[in-house]
Amino acid sequence: MPGAKRTKSAAATDNTQPQKTRLWLMYPPKLITTPVVWQLGHKFEVVTNVRQASVTDEIGVVCLELEGRRSEVKAAIKWLERHGIKVEPVEINVIES
């Protein structure tokens, strides 16, 4: 029903549904040499896929695809942000494989 409230069980089910999310990650200089994507894949039950990357001495920009349960993807994003990485959703998929 449109406008109907979602039940708690429906919300819980959504957190266990698999999802694929593409994100832009902007690394500060202090983290450029840190294996953040590797750490992310080992700390959370997500599959990481680097779609594009550009790294200089001043900044690192990575387009990262995360796939996993919604709750794991959300936790992974929060972890990235806590470590000082700016996370933005990819609005338009310019190159689709």
N, C-alpha and C positions, 0 to 999 in steps of 0.2 A: 504494500500500500504506500503510495507517495506520502511523504511527510510523517510516516509512522516512525516511532522511536525504535531504535535497534535494541535488542535484548542483550544482556550481558553475555549470554552464550554465543550470540552471533558475533559480537566483538572479539570474544576469545577465539572463535574459529578463524576470523580474519587474520589474527596474529600467527596462526599456524599454516596459513596458505602460502605456497611459494610465490615469490615475486622476483622480477628482474628490474633493476633500477640503474639508470646511468647518471653519473654524477661528475661534476667538475671539482677537482681538489686543487687548492692553491696552498702550496707548502711555503712556510717561512724559511729563510736562509738556514736557520739552525737545524732544520729537519731534512734538508736536501739529501744528505748522505745516509740517512736512517732508512732501513728497509721496512717502511710503514705498511706497504701493501702485503708483504710477506707476513708481517706481524698480524695484520688484520685477518688474513686467511687462516692463521693458526689459533688466534684467540676466539674467533667466532665461527659458527657453522655457516659460512658463506663461501661461494665460489667467486673469485676475483678474476676480472678480465680487463687488462689495460687496453683501451681502445685507441688512445692517442696520448702522447706525452711530449713535453718540452721542458728541458731543465737547463738552467744557467747557474752561475754562482750566486745570483740574487734571489731567484724564485724557481719553484717547480710547479708546473701546471700539468695535471693528469686527468684524462677522461677515463673514469673507472666504471665498469659495469659490475654490480653486485647482484648475486642471485642466491636466494635462500628464503627461509621463513621470514615473514614480515617482521616479527619480533627481533630476529637476529640482525636483519638489515638495519632496523631502527637503532638497535644497540650499537652496531658497528659505526653508524654515522655519529652517534653521540660520543663514542670513544675517539673518533677522528677529531671532532670539534674540541673535546677536552684537551687534546694534545696540541692545539693551536693551528690546526688545518682548517681553512675555510672550505665549506662544502656547499655547493650549489647544484640544483637539479639541472640536467641537460634539457633545455626546452625543445629544441628541434634536432632530430637525427638527420644531419646533413648527409652522412655516408652510412648507408644501411648495408649490412652484409648478408 
